[in-house]
Amino acid sequence: MERIARWFERGVLYVTQALLMLVILAALVQLWILFAVAIRDHLSNFDTVVLLTEAVQRAFSGVLLIVLGLELLETLRVYFAQHRVRLEIILVVAIIAVARHVINLDFHHLSGAEIAGTAALFLALTGGYYLVKRAGAGTTP
């Protein structure tokens, strides 16, 4: 029965990795398409710093989305190779996700509590990452 469970686990990991690679590839292709269309159609419309800032924020958000997918792929790769979940990689994925969210926030329409909550989440994740790296305990059995 254990042999079947290992075979099943490997199969699930292979399928999950393949799916994640396809998702990352599709997102990368779409990001390039969006970039090309934005350059072609809107380059002359960036006549203020605010419009340019918004466009750059959207581009950064798209790039972080790709990096997030790559980090998730790394998590699966490490699990497949070592049969361990590396806590530091999970924290990096969470930090990237929160950073991407922060880039997309419209701070003019948020309450102070929402901004403070996001800041507290970011500080907790980065503090946790620092402690994990400092302790050298990047893996859990």
C-alpha positions as a printed NumPy array, in Angstrom:
array([[  0.   ,   0.   ,   0.   ],
       [  2.873,   2.359,   0.745],
       [  4.268,   1.764,  -2.744],
       [  0.952,   2.835,  -4.248],
       [  0.919,   5.927,  -2.043],
       [  4.432,   6.915,  -3.19 ],
       [  3.501,   6.323,  -6.834],
       [  0.369,   8.413,  -6.357],
       [  2.317,  11.201,  -4.643],
       [  4.872,  11.297,  -7.441],
       [  2.141,  11.346, -10.055],
       [  0.353,  14.204,  -8.336],
       [  3.603,  16.167,  -8.033],
       [  4.486,  15.632, -11.706],
       [  1.033,  16.701, -12.847],
       [  1.041,  19.696, -10.487],
       [  4.487,  20.796, -11.675],
       [  3.466,  20.454, -15.314],
       [  0.289,  22.444, -14.711],
       [  2.176,  25.149, -12.845],
       [  4.751,  25.378, -15.645],
       [  1.943,  25.783, -18.196],
       [  0.288,  28.46 , -16.06 ],
       [  3.579,  30.35 , -15.72 ],
       [  4.224,  30.082, -19.45 ],
       [  0.702,  31.277, -20.301],
       [  1.018,  34.172, -17.839],
       [  4.402,  35.126, -19.292],
       [  3.064,  35.101, -22.856],
       [  0.036,  37.147, -21.798],
       [  2.248,  39.621, -19.932],
       [  4.332,  40.153, -23.076],
       [  1.187,  40.61 , -25.156],
       [ -0.198,  43.143, -22.692],
       [  3.141,  44.94 , -22.656],
       [  3.301,  45.123, -26.459],
       [ -0.285,  46.359, -26.719],
       [  0.281,  48.964, -23.998],
       [  3.42 ,  50.252, -25.699],
       [  1.708,  50.402, -29.088],
       [ -1.552,  51.963, -27.929],
       [ -0.708,  54.023, -24.873],
       [  2.896,  55.194, -25.043],
       [  1.904,  58.662, -26.22 ],
       [ -0.813,  58.87 , -23.523],
       [  1.65 ,  58.866, -20.621],
       [  1.719,  62.63 , -20.353],
       [  1.754,  62.787, -16.555],
       [  3.838,  61.146, -13.892],
       [  0.684,  59.704, -12.313],
       [ -0.256,  57.82 , -15.5  ],
       [  3.3  ,  56.601, -15.928],
       [  3.399,  55.453, -12.293],
       [  0.167,  53.494, -12.698],
       [  1.474,  51.79 , -15.841],
       [  4.758,  50.859, -14.186],
       [  2.914,  49.544, -11.118],
       [  0.802,  47.273, -13.33 ],
       [  3.938,  46.023, -15.095],
       [  5.696,  45.332, -11.79 ],
       [  2.619,  43.532, -10.544],
       [  2.64 ,  41.292, -13.604],
       [  6.329,  40.5  , -13.197],
       [  5.809,  39.663,  -9.503],
       [  2.996,  37.336, -10.522],
       [  5.459,  35.403, -12.697],
       [  8.028,  35.341,  -9.87 ],
       [  5.323,  34.074,  -7.524],
       [  4.643,  31.18 ,  -9.886],
       [  8.354,  30.389, -10.116],
       [  8.648,  30.337,  -6.321],
       [  5.683,  27.975,  -6.109],
       [  7.392,  25.753,  -8.666],
       [ 10.543,  25.83 ,  -6.51 ],
       [  8.454,  24.772,  -3.507],
       [  7.184,  21.751,  -5.423],
       [ 10.671,  20.926,  -6.701],
       [ 12.153,  20.99 ,  -3.192],
       [  9.294,  18.903,  -1.837],
       [  9.736,  16.385,  -4.631],
       [ 13.509,  16.143,  -4.103],
       [ 13.634,  16.238,  -0.3  ],
       [ 10.088,  15.328,   0.782],
       [ 10.193,  18.389,   3.015],
       [  8.412,  21.688,   2.979],
       [ 10.98 ,  24.461,   3.333],
       [  9.472,  27.117,   5.53 ],
       [ 11.657,  29.874,   4.117],
       [ 10.359,  29.235,   0.585],
       [  6.759,  29.35 ,   1.807],
       [  7.508,  32.657,   3.553],
       [  9.124,  34.044,   0.388],
       [  6.033,  33.111,  -1.633],
       [  3.824,  34.851,   0.929],
       [  6.063,  37.945,   1.001],
       [  5.988,  38.191,  -2.801],
       [  2.194,  37.804,  -2.791],
       [  1.767,  40.56 ,  -0.194],
       [  4.265,  42.811,  -2.004],
       [  2.306,  42.347,  -5.219],
       [ -0.869,  43.229,  -3.346],
       [  0.752,  46.364,  -1.899],
       [  1.826,  47.496,  -5.365],
       [ -1.805,  47.222,  -6.53 ],
       [ -3.324,  49.051,  -3.556],
       [ -5.035,  52.378,  -4.088],
       [ -3.9  ,  54.142,  -0.933],
       [ -6.229,  57.082,  -1.561],
       [ -9.295,  54.896,  -1.006],
       [ -8.103,  52.73 ,   1.899],
       [ -8.781,  53.233,   5.559],
       [ -5.965,  53.552,   8.04 ],
       [ -6.898,  50.185,   9.52 ],
       [ -6.538,  48.441,   6.143],
       [ -3.135,  50.004,   5.57 ],
       [ -2.03 ,  49.141,   9.115],
       [ -3.253,  45.561,   8.706],
       [ -1.352,  45.129,   5.453],
       [  1.767,  46.627,   7.042],
       [  1.423,  44.321,  10.06 ],
       [  1.072,  41.295,   7.77 ],
       [  4.141,  42.311,   5.795],
       [  6.162,  42.912,   8.971],
       [  5.065,  39.569,  10.417],
       [  6.087,  37.698,   7.261],
       [  9.432,  39.451,   6.895],
       [ 10.113,  39.096,  10.618],
       [  9.294,  35.408,  10.402],
       [ 11.581,  35.024,   7.41 ],
       [ 14.398,  36.787,   9.274],
       [ 13.944,  34.517,  12.295],
       [ 13.867,  31.369,  10.16 ],
       [ 17.039,  32.395,   8.314],
       [ 18.739,  33.417,  11.558],
       [ 17.884,  30.139,  13.258],
       [ 18.91 ,  28.124,  10.21 ],
       [ 15.651,  26.19 ,  10.483],
       [ 14.482,  26.465,   6.906],
       [ 12.996,  22.992,   6.797],
       [ 10.398,  21.061,   8.677],
       [ 10.247,  17.293,   8.746]])
